[in-house]
């Protein structure tokens, strides 16, 4: 049985980030740092921290089921040819990993796919997910693709609404 899903895409040629920049600026004023897995170092300890963050944030996804084991996660989300450490953005506060936006780049299809955007509960409702999405969109634009795509469980209303707010439409 397949899960009901909502497939979305954003036209990068028409996306204007300026209206959302105050949220990124606020996060920076709040002491949030944004790094990539590339800038942090694609090491086993950082992969483990990313895994734990993704597992924590994914716990709220309707119908998610059991999260990957660490080795399967690395194989499916970090080391595929489409996975780029520069496309995995991490939000940190006082050294703690509090949010992420992971994107994969598929040059043969000419797309970037937003795999996961998540923020730990106590940092939600502050615009951090939007700030992370802006950085993910910048990453997609750096790959010179036309669109960034994403898929959500149909009942996962918050990220669907966030993406629509940014200008994503049905794919």
C-alpha positions in Angstrom: 0.0 0.0 0.0 1.4 3.4 -0.9 1.3 6.4 1.3 -0.7 9.4 0.0 1.7 12.1 -0.9 1.9 15.7 -2.0 4.6 16.3 -4.7 5.7 19.9 -4.9 8.2 22.0 -7.0 9.6 25.5 -6.9 10.6 27.4 -10.1 14.0 28.7 -9.1 13.9 31.4 -11.9 11.0 33.2 -10.2 11.8 32.6 -6.5 12.5 35.9 -4.7 14.0 35.3 -1.3 14.0 38.9 -0.2 10.6 38.7 1.6 12.0 35.8 3.7 15.4 37.2 4.5 14.3 38.7 7.9 13.8 35.2 9.2 17.3 34.2 8.2 18.6 37.4 9.7 16.7 36.8 12.9 18.1 33.3 13.3 21.6 34.8 13.0 20.8 37.4 15.6 19.6 34.6 17.9 23.0 33.0 17.7 22.2 30.3 15.1 25.1 29.3 12.9 24.5 27.7 9.5 27.1 25.2 8.2 27.1 22.4 5.7 28.3 18.9 6.2 31.1 19.8 3.8 32.2 22.8 5.9 31.8 20.8 9.2 33.6 17.8 7.7 32.0 14.7 6.3 33.2 12.6 9.2 31.6 9.7 11.0 30.9 11.8 14.2 29.2 14.4 12.0 27.2 11.8 10.1 26.1 10.4 13.5 25.0 13.9 14.7 23.1 14.4 11.4 21.5 11.0 11.8 20.4 11.7 15.3 19.0 15.2 14.3 17.2 13.7 11.3 15.8 10.9 13.5 14.5 13.4 16.1 12.9 15.7 13.5 11.4 12.8 11.6 9.6 11.5 14.6 6.7 13.9 13.9 6.1 12.9 10.3 2.8 11.2 10.0 3.1 7.5 8.9 6.9 7.7 9.1 7.3 4.3 10.8 10.6 3.1 12.1 13.5 5.3 11.3 16.6 3.9 9.5 19.4 2.3 11.3 22.5 4.4 11.1 24.3 2.4 8.4 21.2 2.3 6.2 20.7 6.1 6.8 24.2 6.9 5.6 23.8 4.6 2.5 20.4 6.2 1.6 20.9 9.8 2.6 24.6 10.7 2.7 26.7 8.6 0.4 24.6 8.1 -2.8 26.0 9.7 -5.9 23.3 12.4 -5.7 24.2 13.3 -2.1 26.5 16.3 -1.8 27.9 17.3 1.6 27.5 21.0 0.4 23.7 20.3 0.1 23.3 19.2 3.7 22.8 22.4 5.7 22.8 22.3 9.5 21.7 24.9 12.0 23.7 25.0 15.2 23.2 26.9 18.4 26.0 26.8 21.0 27.3 23.7 19.2 24.0 21.9 19.4 22.5 20.6 16.1 19.0 22.1 16.0 17.9 22.0 12.4 18.7 20.7 9.0 17.9 20.9 5.3 19.2 18.1 3.2 19.1 18.2 -0.6 20.2 15.8 -3.2 21.4 16.8 -6.7 20.5 14.8 -9.7 22.4 16.2 -12.7 21.1 13.5 -15.1 17.5 14.8 -14.3 18.5 18.4 -13.9 16.9 18.8 -10.5 17.6 19.2 -6.9 15.4 17.3 -4.5 14.7 18.6 -1.0 15.0 15.4 1.0 14.3 16.7 4.5 13.9 20.0 6.4 13.5 19.7 10.1 13.9 21.6 13.3 14.0 20.3 16.9 10.7 21.1 18.7 12.0 23.8 21.1 13.3 25.8 18.1 10.1 25.6 16.0 7.9 28.5 15.3 10.8 30.9 15.0 11.3 30.9 11.2 14.3 28.6 11.3 12.8 26.1 8.8 12.3 29.0 6.4 15.8 30.1 6.9 17.1 26.6 6.2 14.9 26.3 3.1 16.3 29.6 1.8 19.8 28.2 2.1 18.7 24.9 0.4 17.2 27.0 -2.4 20.4 28.8 -2.8 22.2 25.5 -3.0 19.8 24.4 -5.7 20.4 27.7 -7.6 24.1 27.0 -7.4 23.6 23.8 -9.4 21.9 25.8 -12.2 18.8 23.7 -12.3 15.3 24.9 -13.1 13.4 23.5 -10.1 13.7 22.1 -6.6 11.3 19.3 -5.8 10.0 17.7 -2.6 7.4 15.2 -1.5 5.5 15.1 1.8 3.0 12.7 3.4 -0.4 14.2 2.6 -1.3 14.8 6.2 2.0 16.4 7.1 0.4 19.9 6.9 3.1 22.1 8.4 5.9 21.5 5.9 3.4 21.5 3.0 2.2 24.9 4.1 5.8 26.1 4.6 6.7 25.1 1.1 3.6 26.6 -0.4 4.4 29.9 1.4 7.7 29.8 -0.3 6.1 29.4 -3.7 6.1 25.7 -4.2 3.3 24.4 -6.4 1.9 20.9 -7.2 4.3 19.0 -9.3 
